[in-house]
């Protein structure tokens, strides 16, 4: 629900953070394939918001998930 809200809110940082959190939850549940697109959304959100640290974390998490696939 939060992700849907932030996708339309224009708050790119919070959109990235919500996508990152959900992607992390999917990784923890074993759904590595499902997490990749959420991390991609997080990367974009953080990049647009100018948060290089968040972008780097999301890139690293996406790479880890893709490495398991």
C-alpha distances in whole Angstrom, upper triangle without the diagonal:
4,5,5,6,9,10,12,12,15,15,16,16,13,11,14,13,10,11,14,13,11,14,16,15,15,19,19,19,21,19,21,21,17,17,19,17,14,17,18,16,16,19,19,17,19,22,22,21,24,23,26,25,21,22,25,23,20,23,25,22,22,26,26,23,26,29,28,27
4,5,5,6,9,10,10,13,12,13,13,9,8,11,10,7,9,12,11,10,13,15,14,16,19,19,19,22,20,21,21,18,16,19,17,13,16,17,14,13,17,17,14,16,19,19,18,21,20,22,22,18,19,22,20,18,21,23,20,21,24,25,23,25,28,28,27
4,5,5,6,9,10,12,11,11,12,9,6,9,9,5,6,10,9,8,11,13,13,14,17,18,18,20,18,18,18,15,14,15,13,10,12,14,10,10,14,14,12,14,17,16,16,19,18,20,20,16,17,20,18,16,19,21,18,18,22,22,20,22,25,25,25
4,6,5,7,9,11,12,12,14,11,9,12,12,9,10,13,13,12,14,17,16,17,20,21,21,23,20,21,20,16,16,17,15,12,15,16,12,13,17,16,13,16,19,18,18,21,21,23,23,19,20,23,22,19,21,24,21,21,24,25,23,24,28,27,27
4,5,6,6,9,10,11,13,10,8,12,12,10,11,15,14,14,16,19,18,19,22,23,23,25,23,24,23,20,19,20,18,15,17,18,14,14,18,16,14,16,19,17,17,20,20,23,23,20,20,24,22,20,23,25,23,23,26,27,25,27,30,30,30
4,5,5,7,6,8,9,6,5,9,9,8,9,12,13,13,15,17,18,19,21,23,23,25,23,23,22,19,18,19,16,13,15,15,12,11,14,13,10,13,15,14,13,17,16,19,20,16,17,20,19,17,20,22,21,20,24,25,24,25,28,29,28
4,6,7,8,8,10,9,6,9,11,9,9,13,14,13,15,18,18,18,21,23,23,24,22,22,21,18,17,17,14,12,14,13,10,11,13,11,9,13,15,13,13,17,17,19,20,17,17,20,20,17,19,22,20,19,23,24,23,24,27,28,27
4,6,8,9,12,11,9,12,14,12,13,16,17,17,18,21,22,22,25,26,27,28,25,25,24,21,20,21,17,15,18,17,13,14,17,14,12,15,17,14,15,18,19,22,23,20,20,23,23,20,23,26,24,23,27,28,26,27,31,31,31
4,5,8,10,9,8,12,13,12,14,16,17,17,19,22,22,23,26,27,28,29,27,27,26,23,22,22,19,17,19,18,14,15,17,15,12,14,16,14,13,17,18,21,22,19,19,23,23,20,23,26,25,24,28,29,28,29,32,33,32
4,6,9,9,8,11,13,13,14,16,18,19,20,22,23,24,26,28,29,30,28,27,27,24,22,22,19,17,18,17,14,14,15,13,10,12,14,10,10,14,15,18,20,17,17,21,21,19,22,25,24,23,26,28,27,28,31,33,32
4,6,6,6,9,10,11,12,14,16,17,18,20,21,23,24,26,27,29,27,26,26,23,21,21,19,16,17,16,13,12,14,12,8,10,12,10,8,12,12,16,17,14,15,19,19,17,20,22,22,22,25,26,26,27,30,31,31
4,6,5,6,8,10,10,12,14,15,16,18,20,21,22,24,26,27,25,24,23,21,19,18,16,14,14,13,10,9,10,8,5,7,8,6,5,9,10,13,14,11,12,15,16,14,16,19,19,18,21,23,23,24,27,28,28
4,5,5,6,9,10,10,12,14,15,16,18,20,21,22,24,26,24,23,23,21,18,18,17,14,13,13,11,8,10,9,6,5,8,8,5,8,8,11,11,9,10,13,13,12,15,17,17,17,20,22,22,23,26,27,28
4,5,5,6,8,10,10,12,14,15,16,18,20,21,23,24,23,22,23,20,17,18,16,13,13,14,11,9,12,11,8,8,12,11,9,12,11,14,14,11,12,16,15,13,17,19,17,18,21,22,22,24,26,27,28
4,5,5,6,8,10,11,12,14,15,17,18,20,21,23,20,20,20,17,15,15,13,10,11,11,8,7,10,9,6,8,11,10,10,13,12,15,15,12,12,16,15,12,15,18,16,16,20,21,20,22,25,25,25
4,6,5,6,9,10,10,12,14,15,16,18,20,21,19,18,18,16,13,13,12,9,8,9,6,4,7,7,4,5,9,9,9,11,10,12,12,8,8,12,11,9,12,14,13,13,16,18,17,19,22,22,23
4,5,5,6,9,10,10,12,14,15,16,18,20,19,18,19,16,13,14,14,10,10,12,9,6,9,11,8,8,11,12,11,13,10,13,12,8,10,12,11,9,13,14,13,14,17,18,17,20,22,23,23
4,5,5,6,9,10,11,12,14,15,17,19,17,17,18,15,12,14,13,9,10,12,9,8,11,12,10,11,14,15,13,16,14,16,15,12,13,15,13,11,15,16,14,15,18,19,17,20,23,23,23
4,5,5,6,9,10,11,12,14,15,16,14,14,14,11,9,10,9,5,6,8,6,5,9,10,9,10,13,14,14,16,14,16,15,11,12,14,12,9,12,14,12,12,15,16,14,16,19,20,20
4,6,5,6,9,10,11,12,14,15,14,13,14,12,9,10,10,6,6,9,8,5,8,11,10,10,13,14,14,15,13,14,12,9,10,11,9,6,10,11,9,10,13,13,12,15,17,18,18
4,5,5,6,9,10,11,13,14,14,14,15,13,10,12,12,9,9,12,11,9,12,14,13,13,16,18,17,18,15,17,15,11,13,14,11,10,13,14,11,12,16,15,14,17,19,19,20
4,5,5,6,9,10,11,12,11,12,13,10,8,11,11,7,9,12,11,10,13,15,14,15,18,19,19,20,18,19,18,14,15,17,14,11,14,15,12,12,16,15,13,16,19,18,18
4,5,5,6,9,10,11,9,8,10,8,4,7,8,5,6,9,9,9,11,14,13,14,17,18,19,20,18,18,17,13,13,14,12,9,12,12,9,9,12,12,10,12,15,14,15
4,5,5,6,9,10,10,9,12,10,7,10,11,9,8,12,13,11,13,16,16,15,18,20,20,21,18,18,16,13,14,14,11,9,12,11,8,9,12,11,10,13,15,14,15
4,5,5,6,9,9,10,12,10,8,12,13,10,11,15,15,13,16,19,18,18,21,23,22,24,21,22,19,16,17,18,15,13,16,15,11,13,16,14,12,15,17,16,17
4,5,5,6,5,7,9,7,6,9,11,9,10,14,14,14,16,19,18,19,22,24,24,25,23,23,21,18,18,19,16,13,15,15,11,11,14,13,10,13,15,13,13
4,5,5,5,5,9,8,6,9,12,11,10,14,15,14,16,19,19,19,22,24,24,25,22,22,20,17,17,17,14,12,14,13,9,10,12,9,7,11,12,10,11
4,5,8,8,12,11,10,13,15,14,14,17,18,17,19,22,22,22,24,26,26,27,24,24,21,19,20,19,16,15,17,15,11,13,15,12,10,14,15,13,14
4,6,8,11,10,10,13,15,14,15,18,19,18,21,23,23,24,26,28,28,29,27,27,24,22,22,22,19,17,19,18,14,15,17,14,12,15,16,13,14
4,6,9,9,9,12,15,14,15,18,19,19,21,23,24,24,26,29,29,30,27,27,25,22,22,22,19,17,18,17,13,13,15,12,9,12,13,10,11
4,6,5,6,9,11,11,12,15,16,17,18,21,21,22,24,26,27,28,26,26,24,21,21,21,18,16,17,16,13,12,14,12,9,11,13,10,10
4,5,5,7,10,10,10,13,15,15,16,19,20,21,22,25,25,26,24,23,22,19,18,18,16,14,14,13,10,9,10,9,5,7,9,7,7
4,5,6,8,10,10,12,14,15,16,18,20,21,22,24,25,26,25,24,23,20,19,19,18,15,15,15,12,10,11,11,7,7,10,9,7
4,6,6,7,9,11,12,13,15,17,18,19,21,22,24,25,23,23,23,19,18,19,17,14,15,16,13,10,13,13,9,10,14,12,11
4,6,5,6,9,10,10,12,14,15,16,18,20,21,22,20,20,19,16,15,16,14,10,12,12,9,7,11,10,7,9,12,12,11
4,5,5,6,9,10,10,13,14,15,16,19,20,21,19,19,18,15,14,14,13,10,10,11,9,6,8,9,7,7,11,11,10
4,5,5,6,9,10,11,12,14,15,17,18,20,19,19,19,16,14,15,15,11,11,13,11,8,11,13,10,10,14,15,13
4,5,5,6,9,10,10,12,14,15,16,18,17,17,17,13,12,14,13,9,11,13,10,9,12,13,11,12,16,16,15
4,5,5,6,9,10,10,12,14,15,16,14,14,14,11,9,11,9,6,7,9,7,6,9,11,9,11,14,15,15
4,5,5,6,9,10,11,12,14,15,14,14,15,12,9,11,11,8,8,11,10,7,10,13,11,11,15,16,16
4,5,5,6,9,10,11,12,14,14,14,15,12,10,13,13,9,10,13,12,10,14,16,14,15,18,19,19
4,5,5,6,8,10,10,12,11,11,12,8,7,10,9,6,9,11,10,10,13,15,14,15,18,19,19
4,6,5,6,9,10,10,9,9,10,7,5,8,8,6,6,10,10,9,12,14,14,15,17,19,19
4,6,5,6,8,10,10,11,13,10,8,11,12,9,10,14,14,12,15,17,17,17,20,22,22
4,5,5,6,9,9,11,12,9,8,12,12,10,12,15,15,14,17,19,19,20,22,24,24
4,6,5,6,5,7,8,6,5,9,10,9,10,13,14,14,16,18,19,20,22,24,24
4,5,5,6,7,9,8,6,9,11,10,11,14,15,15,17,19,20,20,22,25,25
4,5,8,10,12,11,9,13,15,13,14,18,18,18,20,22,23,23,26,28,28
4,6,9,11,10,9,13,14,13,15,18,19,19,21,23,23,24,27,29,29
4,6,9,9,8,11,13,13,14,17,18,19,20,23,24,24,26,29,29
4,6,5,6,9,10,11,12,14,16,16,18,20,21,22,24,26,27
4,6,5,6,9,10,10,12,14,15,16,18,20,21,22,25,26
4,5,5,6,9,10,11,12,14,15,17,18,20,21,23,25
4,5,5,6,9,10,11,12,14,15,16,18,20,21,23
4,5,5,6,9,10,10,12,14,15,16,18,20,21
4,5,5,6,9,10,10,12,14,15,16,19,20
4,5,5,6,9,10,11,12,14,15,17,19
4,5,5,6,8,10,11,12,14,16,17
4,5,5,6,9,10,10,12,14,16
4,5,5,6,9,10,10,13,15
4,5,5,6,9,10,11,13
4,5,5,6,8,10,11
4,5,5,6,9,10
4,5,5,7,9
4,5,5,7
4,5,5
4,6
4
